[in-house]
Amino acid sequence: MRCLLAPCVLLLGFLEVVGETDRRDESITVEELRSLLEKSRAHHDVPALAAGFIRGSEEPCMAVVGVRKRGTDTPATVDDHWHLGSNSKPITSLLVALLIDLGLLDWDTPLEQIFPEYAGEWSADLKKITPAHLLTHTSGLPANWPLGWFLIGTKGTPAEQRNGVVKNLGTIKLKTKPGEAYQYSNLGYVVLGAILDVRGKVSWEEQIEKKIFQPLGIKNWGLGPAGNKKALVQPWPHHADGKAVAPDGLMDNPPVLNSAGRIHISIADYNRFLAETLKLSRGDKGLLKPATAKKLFSNPYPASPHSLSGWVGFRKQPGDKGLILGHDGSNSLNYCTAAVVPDQNLAFCVLTNQGTLGGPGQKACREVVKKLAPKKR
């Protein structure tokens, strides 16, 4: 199976770079952004790179360089879709907050109240897990389904598969008590998807489109592999060694992980989500009520580096100032990194179609984001 990367260790060094700098009076042109991408693409020998740079309410600056598949001359374009991997999680987190705004859920609703039909076979600690625990990776659940995600099977809809995971949660022994320790958990976000299915009355997939993507004008997105193996209509994913992989159902995580890390999206539409995150994190008018938005970017559990928003939160100053939000994601064949800097009214992202932790794709993305980070005065 593919590996959805935990972002904490990957991002802390980068977030410190952003926190020590200030780009308030600086911007970047498309030509400059394209030049940065070309240099990093050549340096790390990756097939393609895409990036977006958002400054407040200005139109995002976007650029894409390279080819859809190594060894071909078909260029990647700004309309192409890029796999977000675990950067899908903050989108799921926003949907949780929207249901809280609607009065359909609460940060601290225990699982035993959401799934009473299954809770009778659960341990006392499992019953106490809440959305807040799952969002901050402090539930005590392991990183993934113990026997492998593909053993869940592909029968039924993704919502039915998520329900099957919850039905069998009682077979899992928690690593720690809820709220006590940090354990990055894709399983936790599958359970969040199941919670949203139940409390939202329709599937996570339907709600993401109707409650988030449609209001934000996001149209170019999908789940799982982008494109198809018969035609080079989207960027193909690549292993760390540069070998291309045909986009079919077996090269990505199974659909049960939709809510944890299977979204692919155009760079323009991902920037729309980042722009909304930037507005909400600054307290500006957006999809959420102000009080809910403020709560979303807080963290009730000091053991975790994540806020309720799903983003890794880092502060260079005490109090409310100096907040930096970041997240990395990969299915091991693609890579995405993004950062939101509320005090500087700034957000940016870099994506590539070559993945894995420590590989050329990650290195290329990290090199570009360090250059996009505000320059120190």
N, C-alpha and C positions, 0 to 999 in steps of 0.2 A: 504494500500500500504506500501511498504518498505520505510525506511527512509534513505536517503543518507546524511551522516553526514557532517556538515561544519567543516573543519579542524582547523580553526584559534585558537580558545580557547584551543582546545585539544593539540596543538603542541607547543605553546609558551614556556611553562615551560620546555619541553624536549629540545627544541632548545637552550635554555639558558644553559642547562647542557652541550650540545655538544660544545657550543661556548667558554666555560671556560676551555676546556681541550685540550689535544694534544696526539694523538696516532701515530705520524709519525714513530716511531721506534718500534711499536708494531703490532702484528697480532694476529690471533686466529686460532686454529686447529679445525678440524671437531669434534674431541672428546670433546674439550672444549665447542664448540657451542652446541653440543648435550646435554652436561651436564647442560648448562644454560637453555636450553629449557625444559629438564626433570624436573628441580627444579621448574620452573615457572608453568609448566603444572600441576604438583602435588599440588603446593601451591594454585592455583586458580581453580583447578579441571575442566580444559577444555579438550575436546576430543583430540585435536591435535594442534601442533604448528609447523610452518615451518619458517626458517630464512635463509637469505643470507648475506654475508659480503664480500664487494669488496674493494680491495686495489689496486688502479691504474690499470695496465694492467695485473696483476696476475689473475690466475684462481679464480673465486669466491669460497668462503668457504660456503658450504650449509649443512643444516641438517634438518631432519623432525622427529618428535616424536609423539607418540600417535596413536589413531585409527580413522578410517573413520567415525565411528558411535558409539556414547556412548552405552555401553552395549554389544558390539561385540568385537571380538579379531582380526578383519581385520585391519592390520596396515596401516597407511598413509605412502606414499612413496614420494621420490623426483620427481617422474613423475606425481604426482597428480596435479590437477588444484585447484587454490585458487581464491576466488572471491575478486576483487580489490575494489568494490564499487566506491566511488568517486576518488580513485587513478587512475581511468581510465581517468580523466580529463587532467592530464599532457600529456597523449598520444594524445588526441585530440588537445591540444595546439601545440604539435610538428608538427602535420599535418597542422595546420594553417600556421606555419612558413615555412613549405616546399612549400605550395602553394604561399606564398609571394616570396620565392626564385625563383619560376617558373614564376613570373610576373602575376599570375592569381588573386591576391588579394593584399590588402595593410592593414596595421594595422589600418588605419584611413578611410577606405572606409565606408561611411554611409549606413545604411540599405536601405534607399530609392533608392540608386543606384544598390543595389544587388537584390532587390525585387520591381522593379518599378510597377509591375502589381498589387501590394497590397498597396503600399505606399499612394495612393490617399485618403484612408480612415483612415490614421494614424495621430496622433498628431504631432506637430512640433518637440517635444523632441524625440518621438519614431523614427522619420525619421533620427535623428542625431546619433543614437546609432551606434557604430563601433565595429569591432572585438576586439580592445584594451579594450573597455568598458566591453565587455562580458567576455574576458579572465581574467580580474581583478575584476570581480563582482561589477563593478561600473556603470552598465547600468541603474539602477533604476527599473529593472524588479523584481518581487517578487521571492521568493525562488522556488516555484513550480506553476504548473497550478492551478489557483484558485479553480476550482471545483473538482480537483483530476485527476491524470494522467490516471486512468483506464477509465475515461469518454471520453478520446480521441478515444478509440476503438482499435480494433486489425485488422481492415480491411486494406488491402493494405500492401505494403512493409514498413519497418521502414522509408525509405526516403519519401514515400508518407505521412506517419503519421507526420513526421517533417514538411513537406510542409503545412499540414493542420494546425499545430500550428502557423506557420508564417502567414498563410492566416487569422487567427483569432486574431492576436496580437492586432489589433485595439480595441478589446473589453477589453483590460487590461489597467488599469490606472497605470502609473509609480509612484513609491513611492517617487522618487527624480529625479532631472535632471541628465542626463548622466555625469559621472565624478565627481559628488559632494560627494557621500557617498558610503559606503560599504554595500552590501547586498548579502550574499552568495546565488547564484542562480543556481539551476539545470536547470531551464527554460532557462537561458542564454546559457548553454552548449548544450541544444537541438537546440536553434537557431543557434549556431555555427555549429552544425552538418548539419543543413539545408543550411547554407552558403557554407559549404564544398561540399555538394551535387551539388549545382548549379555551383559554380566556378570550381570545380574539374571535372565536366561533368559526373562523376559516383558517386555512393553512398559512404558515409562515410565508410561503412563496407568494400567495395572493396578497397578504398584508404588506409585505415589503414593496410590492408594486403599487398598490392603491394608497397606502398611507405615507410612503416616503418617496418612491421614485416618481410617481405621477405628479404630486405637488411640487417637486423640485425640477420638473421638466426632464427627468432622466428617461431616455428611451432606448439607448444602445447598451444593452446588458443581457446577460444570460447566466446559466449555471453549468458548471462542469467544463469540459473541453470546449474551446471556441473553434468554430469552423468544422471541417471534416477532412478525412484522409484522402478523399478523391480529388480535391481541388485546393489550390493554395489561396483561399479567400480570406484567411486570418493568419496571424503569426503562429507558427508551429512552436511548441515547447522544445527545449533542449536540455539534455543532461549536462552535468558540470564539465564533461569531457568534450562538449560541443556537438555530440551526436543528436540529430533531430529525432523527434518522436511523433508519429502520426497521431493526430487528435481523435481518439476514440474513447469509449467509455471506460476502458481498462487502464488508461494512463493517468486518470485522476482519482481522487478519493470518491467513494460511493455516495449516492444522493442523500443518505441519512445524515451526512455532514454538511448539507447545504447551509445551515445556520451558523456553522463554525468556520467555513472556509472554501466555498466553491463558486463565488461570484466572479464573473469576468465582465469587463465594462470598458467603454471607450475612455480615453484620457480626458476628453471634455466633460463627460458625464461624471467621472470620478471627481473631477474638480468641482462640480456642482455640489456633490456631497461634502467635500472638504470645505467649501465656502459656507455651507449651512452649519457645519461643525464650528467653524471660526466665528460665525455670528452668535451661535448659542453660547459658546464658551466666553464670549465677551459681554454677554448679557443683552445683546441686541435682539430685536424682534425676529422670531423664527417659527418653526413648527411647534415648539413647546411653550407652555406657560413659563414665565420667568422663574418662579420658585422651583419648578421641576427641572429646568435647565441648570440652575445653580446646583441643585442636588446631584444632577447627572455627573458633574465634573468634580465631585467630592469623593472622598474615600473613607468609609467608616471603619476600615480594618487596616491598621498600621502595618500588619505583616505583609501586605500586598503592595506592589508598585503601581497597580492598576486602579484607576478611578471607576466609578459605576458606569462610565461611558465606554468601557472596554479599552480605552487608550492608556498606555503607560504614562503616568503623570510625574513630572519632575519639576522641582522649584529651586531656583537659584537665590531666592529671597524669602525671608519668613513672611507669614501672613498670606494675603491674597495675591500678591504681586509675583511676577517672575515665573508664571506657570508655563510649562512646555509640555505638549502632548505628542507622543510618537507611537508608531506601530510598524513592525515589519511582518511580512507574510510570504509564505512560499508553499507550494505543493511539491517541492523539490525539483520541479522542471521549469518554474517561472519564479520571478522575485519582484517584490513590491516593498517600498519603504515610503513613509509619509510622516510629516510633522506639521503641527499647528501651534503657532506662537501667539496667543491672544493679545498680550500687551503690545505686541508690535504689529497687530492686525495683518498677520502673515501666515500663509500655509503653502506647502509645496510637497511634491511627490515625484518619485522616479520609479519606473517599472521596466522590466526586461523579460524576454522570453528564453532566458537561460537561468536555471535555478540552483539550489542547494546551499546550505550553510557553509561558508568559507570558500565557496567557488567563485569563478569569474563574474557571474551575474550579481551576487551580493556585493562583491568588491567594486564593481562598476557603479552600482546604485549608490553605495556608501560614499564613493569618491565624488559623485555629482552632488549629493545632498550636502556634503561638507563645503563644496564650492558655492552652493546656493544659499547656505546659511548666512545670516547677516554678518557683514564684515566689521571687525573690531575697530573702533575709532582710536 
